[in-house]
Amino acid sequence: MNFPIDEHVRGAPAHLAALIVTLAILGCGQDIVARAESAGTQFEAERPTVLITGSNRGIGLGFARYYAAEGWNVIATCRKPQAANELQNLAREHSQLVIEQLDVTDHARIEQLAEQYSQVPIDLLINNAAVLGDLEEQQYGSLDFDLFEWVMAVNVYGPMKMGEAFTEHVAASDQKKIVTLTSGLGSLKLMGSMKGMNYYRISKAGVNMAMRGLRSDLKGRGIIVALMAPGMVGTQLLADSGWDGPSLTTDESVAGMAPLIAGLTTEDKGTPTNVTGRVIPW
């Protein structure tokens, strides 16, 4: 099987300088390149800060658009900033939005980014980046375990590493929130008899448990760890799943989740909820 494992596992540059040169060569606006050098120095300290993974399209882009419009400092990450045209346009409209290259399977790059922003408190970390994977190669009888490793690397290991690397940034903030997007497909009660999409479903069940563990580890520091399912949103991932039923727009989903995120407290149990606030049974 030939899926872009190199692109996801090995794609990130080793040093920020290399990233800046690459962005310049590939024609990104100089304002965006300059911001990559500053590591949040243009942020206004009195404003809250959000870091979002997978911000180039879909729900991640929707979150970036929402929080930028709300006046937050926004660190919007994606694998290929030079190809993220909508995100680049958003950055030009909002001086407090910075685009950073990040592949969540590259743990060295995650650590580098955490060090780069070591002096920036992060009020809200949104683990949005996720992949579905080729559906035929998730079927019993034709399982591709390299694909399984990739799906788990993005959907489970990525949020775990982000939570670990940015713990101190979140702890230093006022709001202290880590939110990971999940799915009802990770529910044993709801989907235990479902066929297909095995790797994706396993990864969502796995990230649910991973974030519950993170919540237990960090609760004593006042950090809130939550899981949210965005609903059936008309993204590329949903299209790839074969879903042809009704769906929410990205803006509708984000508008539903944002008030729930704002209302999170340390008393919340970290149980997965959907975009309406309904608890998703495990």
Backbone torsions as a table, in degrees:
resi	resn	phi	psi	omega
1	MET	NA	141.0	179.2
2	ASN	-119.3	91.2	170.9
3	PHE	-113.5	162.6	-169.1
4	PRO	-76.1	60.9	-179.5
5	ILE	-66.5	-38.3	179.5
6	ASP	-61.4	-40.9	-177.6
7	GLU	-61.3	-35.5	-175.6
8	HIS	-90.8	-35.2	-173.7
9	VAL	-91.4	-33.0	-174.1
10	ARG	-114.8	5.0	-167.3
11	GLY	-73.8	-21.5	-171.6
12	ALA	-79.9	141.7	175.4
13	PRO	-64.6	155.6	-177.9
14	ALA	-79.2	-27.5	-174.1
15	HIS	-135.8	150.9	178.9
16	LEU	-58.7	-37.7	-179.7
17	ALA	-59.3	-41.9	178.7
18	ALA	-63.3	-37.8	178.1
19	LEU	-62.2	-45.2	-177.5
20	ILE	-62.9	-43.6	178.4
21	VAL	-61.8	-44.2	-178.8
22	THR	-61.2	-46.1	180.0
23	LEU	-60.7	-41.0	-179.0
24	ALA	-64.8	-44.8	-179.2
25	ILE	-62.1	-38.0	-175.7
26	LEU	-83.8	2.3	168.3
27	GLY	91.8	16.7	175.9
28	CYS	-66.7	153.8	178.0
29	GLY	-58.8	143.1	-177.4
30	GLN	-64.1	-28.5	178.8
31	ASP	-64.4	-37.8	179.8
32	ILE	-70.6	-43.1	178.5
33	VAL	-60.6	-43.5	-179.4
34	ALA	-60.7	-36.4	-178.9
35	ARG	-67.2	-30.9	179.2
36	ALA	-63.4	-25.2	-179.3
37	GLU	-79.3	-23.3	-166.2
38	SER	-90.3	-16.7	177.2
39	ALA	49.3	52.3	172.5
40	GLY	86.6	6.7	-177.5
41	THR	-67.5	-19.4	177.9
42	GLN	-87.9	-3.4	178.8
43	PHE	-69.7	148.5	174.6
44	GLU	-93.4	123.2	-170.6
45	ALA	-61.4	-29.4	-177.0
46	GLU	-78.8	-10.6	178.9
47	ARG	-90.9	146.5	173.9
48	PRO	-70.2	158.1	-177.8
49	THR	-122.7	136.6	176.4
50	VAL	-122.5	139.8	172.2
51	LEU	-115.4	127.5	-175.7
52	ILE	-124.4	130.7	173.7
53	THR	-92.9	151.7	178.8
54	GLY	63.9	49.4	-171.9
55	SER	-92.0	2.5	-173.3
56	ASN	-76.6	-20.3	-178.8
57	ARG	-160.6	175.6	173.0
58	GLY	59.1	-139.4	-174.8
59	ILE	-65.7	-37.8	178.7
60	GLY	-61.2	-43.7	176.1
61	LEU	-64.4	-38.4	177.6
62	GLY	-61.5	-42.2	176.6
63	PHE	-63.9	-43.2	179.4
64	ALA	-60.2	-43.8	179.4
65	ARG	-63.6	-43.9	-177.3
66	TYR	-63.5	-51.8	-175.0
67	TYR	-71.6	-31.0	174.7
68	ALA	-64.1	-42.9	178.9
69	ALA	-65.6	-28.6	178.5
70	GLU	-80.5	-3.0	177.2
71	GLY	89.5	10.8	178.1
72	TRP	-74.1	157.0	162.5
73	ASN	-75.7	130.5	-174.1
74	VAL	-124.2	124.0	170.1
75	ILE	-104.3	102.9	-175.4
76	ALA	-102.0	116.4	-176.2
77	THR	-109.8	151.0	174.8
78	CYS	-162.1	165.6	-176.7
79	ARG	-70.4	-38.4	-173.6
80	LYS	-129.8	80.9	-179.8
81	PRO	-55.7	-34.2	-176.2
82	GLN	-66.1	-20.1	179.7
83	ALA	-101.8	-2.1	-175.9
84	ALA	-89.9	72.6	-172.2
85	ASN	-63.0	-44.5	-179.6
86	GLU	-64.5	-39.0	179.2
87	LEU	-67.8	-39.1	176.7
88	GLN	-62.0	-42.0	178.1
89	ASN	-63.1	-39.7	178.4
90	LEU	-63.0	-39.7	179.2
91	ALA	-65.2	-33.3	178.0
92	ARG	-70.0	-27.9	-179.9
93	GLU	-82.6	-24.0	-174.9
94	HIS	-128.6	109.5	-175.7
95	SER	-66.7	-19.3	-177.9
96	GLN	-93.1	11.8	176.2
97	LEU	-106.7	125.5	179.6
98	VAL	-116.2	135.5	175.8
99	ILE	-99.0	129.9	177.4
100	GLU	-125.6	138.6	175.2
101	GLN	-73.0	129.4	177.2
102	LEU	-158.1	125.3	168.4
103	ASP	-108.4	117.9	-172.7
104	VAL	-69.3	-8.9	174.0
105	THR	-84.9	-8.9	-179.9
106	ASP	-97.5	92.9	-174.3
107	HIS	-68.5	-30.0	176.5
108	ALA	-64.7	-39.7	178.3
109	ARG	-67.8	-38.1	176.3
110	ILE	-59.0	-46.2	179.8
111	GLU	-64.1	-38.4	178.5
112	GLN	-63.4	-43.0	179.6
113	LEU	-65.8	-39.0	177.4
114	ALA	-61.7	-40.6	177.8
115	GLU	-67.9	-40.1	179.8
116	GLN	-58.6	-37.0	-179.1
117	TYR	-105.4	28.2	-174.6
118	SER	-61.5	-23.6	-179.2
119	GLN	-98.6	9.4	-177.0
120	VAL	-112.2	111.6	174.0
121	PRO	-65.0	135.8	-179.9
122	ILE	-113.7	110.2	-177.7
123	ASP	-69.8	-34.7	-174.8
124	LEU	-142.0	120.2	172.8
125	LEU	-105.5	120.1	178.7
126	ILE	-109.6	111.3	174.7
127	ASN	-85.4	92.9	-176.5
128	ASN	-104.5	-32.5	-174.3
129	ALA	-56.2	131.0	179.9
130	ALA	-159.3	156.5	176.4
131	VAL	-130.5	155.0	177.9
132	LEU	-94.7	-46.3	-176.5
133	GLY	86.8	156.8	179.2
134	ASP	-60.6	124.0	-173.4
135	LEU	-70.9	-36.1	-178.5
136	GLU	-63.8	-32.5	-177.0
137	GLU	-89.2	12.0	171.4
138	GLN	-108.6	4.8	-179.1
139	GLN	-89.6	139.2	175.5
140	TYR	-62.5	131.4	-173.5
141	GLY	108.5	-22.1	177.7
142	SER	-141.6	35.1	-177.3
143	LEU	-66.9	132.7	175.3
144	ASP	-112.1	108.7	-173.1
145	PHE	-79.6	-18.3	169.8
146	ASP	-66.4	-40.5	175.8
147	LEU	-62.6	-41.8	178.7
148	PHE	-58.4	-44.3	-180.0
149	GLU	-62.3	-40.0	179.9
150	TRP	-65.7	-45.9	178.7
151	VAL	-60.3	-43.3	178.8
152	MET	-67.1	-37.5	-179.4
153	ALA	-61.9	-40.4	179.9
154	VAL	-78.8	-50.0	-168.4
155	ASN	-83.0	-23.9	-177.6
156	VAL	-117.9	-57.1	-176.7
157	TYR	-63.9	-36.5	-179.3
158	GLY	-58.9	-55.6	177.2
159	PRO	-60.1	-35.6	177.6
160	MET	-63.3	-45.8	-179.0
161	LYS	-67.8	-39.4	178.0
162	MET	-62.0	-44.2	178.8
163	GLY	-61.5	-40.7	179.3
164	GLU	-67.8	-47.3	-173.8
165	ALA	-68.9	-31.0	-175.2
166	PHE	-107.5	16.4	178.5
167	THR	-56.1	-48.3	-176.1
168	GLU	-66.7	-35.6	178.1
169	HIS	-63.2	-44.4	-179.9
170	VAL	-68.8	-41.5	-179.8
171	ALA	-61.6	-30.2	-178.0
172	ALA	-81.4	-5.7	-174.8
173	SER	-91.4	175.7	177.1
174	ASP	-80.8	-40.5	-172.6
175	GLN	-90.0	-33.3	172.6
176	LYS	56.3	60.6	-176.6
177	LYS	-127.9	136.2	171.5
178	ILE	-123.1	119.6	-178.8
179	VAL	-120.8	126.8	178.5
180	THR	-115.5	132.0	178.8
181	LEU	-80.3	131.8	-179.3
182	THR	-124.3	-158.2	-177.3
183	SER	-157.6	148.5	172.8
184	GLY	-61.2	-17.9	177.3
185	LEU	-67.5	-13.3	176.3
186	GLY	-90.2	3.4	-178.9
187	SER	-88.3	121.7	177.3
188	LEU	-65.4	-36.7	-177.8
189	LYS	-68.3	-42.3	-176.5
190	LEU	-82.0	-34.7	-169.2
191	MET	-121.1	14.0	-175.7
192	GLY	-60.4	-26.8	-178.9
193	SER	-103.6	6.1	-179.0
194	MET	-73.4	146.5	175.4
195	LYS	-102.7	151.2	174.2
196	GLY	80.8	176.2	-179.5
197	MET	51.8	36.4	-171.4
198	ASN	-59.9	-46.8	-176.2
199	TYR	-65.7	-43.3	-179.7
200	TYR	-63.0	-45.7	-179.0
201	ARG	-64.1	-42.7	178.0
202	ILE	-61.9	-40.9	-178.4
203	SER	-65.3	-37.0	180.0
204	LYS	-73.2	-36.8	173.1
205	ALA	-63.4	-39.8	-179.6
206	GLY	-66.3	-42.3	-178.9
207	VAL	-70.2	-28.6	174.0
208	ASN	-59.5	-48.5	-179.9
209	MET	-67.1	-39.3	179.7
210	ALA	-60.5	-42.7	-178.8
211	MET	-74.1	-30.0	173.6
212	ARG	-65.0	-39.2	176.4
213	GLY	-65.0	-41.5	178.1
214	LEU	-63.0	-40.0	177.8
215	ARG	-58.6	-45.6	179.9
216	SER	-62.2	-40.1	-178.5
217	ASP	-68.8	-33.2	-171.1
218	LEU	-104.7	-7.1	-175.7
219	LYS	-58.8	-36.5	-179.8
220	GLY	-63.6	-16.5	178.5
221	ARG	-98.7	7.1	178.7
222	GLY	79.5	12.6	-179.3
223	ILE	-87.9	132.3	-179.7
224	ILE	-97.1	124.4	178.3
225	VAL	-117.2	122.3	-174.6
226	ALA	-131.4	156.8	176.5
227	LEU	-120.7	132.4	179.3
228	MET	-136.7	136.4	173.8
229	ALA	-99.5	124.1	-173.2
230	PRO	-76.8	-5.6	-175.7
231	GLY	89.7	-176.4	178.7
232	MET	-83.0	95.9	-173.6
233	VAL	-104.7	138.1	-175.9
234	GLY	-72.4	64.8	179.4
235	THR	-102.8	174.2	176.6
236	GLN	-63.8	-36.4	179.5
237	LEU	-61.5	-43.3	179.1
238	LEU	-65.0	-40.7	178.2
239	ALA	-61.6	-41.4	-179.9
240	ASP	-66.4	-24.2	-179.2
241	SER	-75.0	-14.5	-178.6
242	GLY	92.5	1.5	-179.4
243	TRP	-65.3	130.0	178.3
244	ASP	-126.6	17.4	178.2
245	GLY	-88.4	-169.8	179.6
246	PRO	-65.9	151.8	-179.3
247	SER	-146.6	159.3	174.4
248	LEU	-86.5	155.5	168.0
249	THR	-78.9	162.6	177.2
250	THR	-58.0	-44.0	-178.5
251	ASP	-64.8	-37.3	177.8
252	GLU	-64.1	-43.0	179.5
253	SER	-64.1	-48.1	-179.5
254	VAL	-63.7	-40.6	178.9
255	ALA	-63.8	-28.6	175.9
256	GLY	-77.4	-38.6	-177.4
257	MET	-78.0	-35.5	-173.5
258	ALA	-56.5	-45.2	177.2
259	PRO	-65.2	-33.0	177.2
260	LEU	-65.9	-41.4	177.2
261	ILE	-63.1	-43.6	-179.4
262	ALA	-61.9	-31.3	-177.0
263	GLY	-89.2	0.1	-179.1
264	LEU	-63.4	140.7	175.6
265	THR	-133.2	171.8	178.8
266	THR	-67.1	-13.0	178.9
267	GLU	-80.7	-16.5	177.5
268	ASP	-65.2	142.1	-172.2
269	LYS	-88.1	-0.7	-179.4
270	GLY	78.5	13.3	179.0
271	THR	-73.2	138.6	179.5
272	PRO	-58.9	134.3	174.7
273	THR	-126.6	158.4	177.9
274	ASN	-96.8	-174.1	-172.2
275	VAL	-65.2	-19.0	177.6
276	THR	-93.6	-3.3	-178.3
277	GLY	94.2	-2.2	179.2
278	ARG	-72.3	136.3	179.2
279	VAL	-71.0	133.5	177.3
280	ILE	-93.4	119.1	179.8
281	PRO	-66.0	144.6	179.3
282	TRP	-76.4	NA	NA
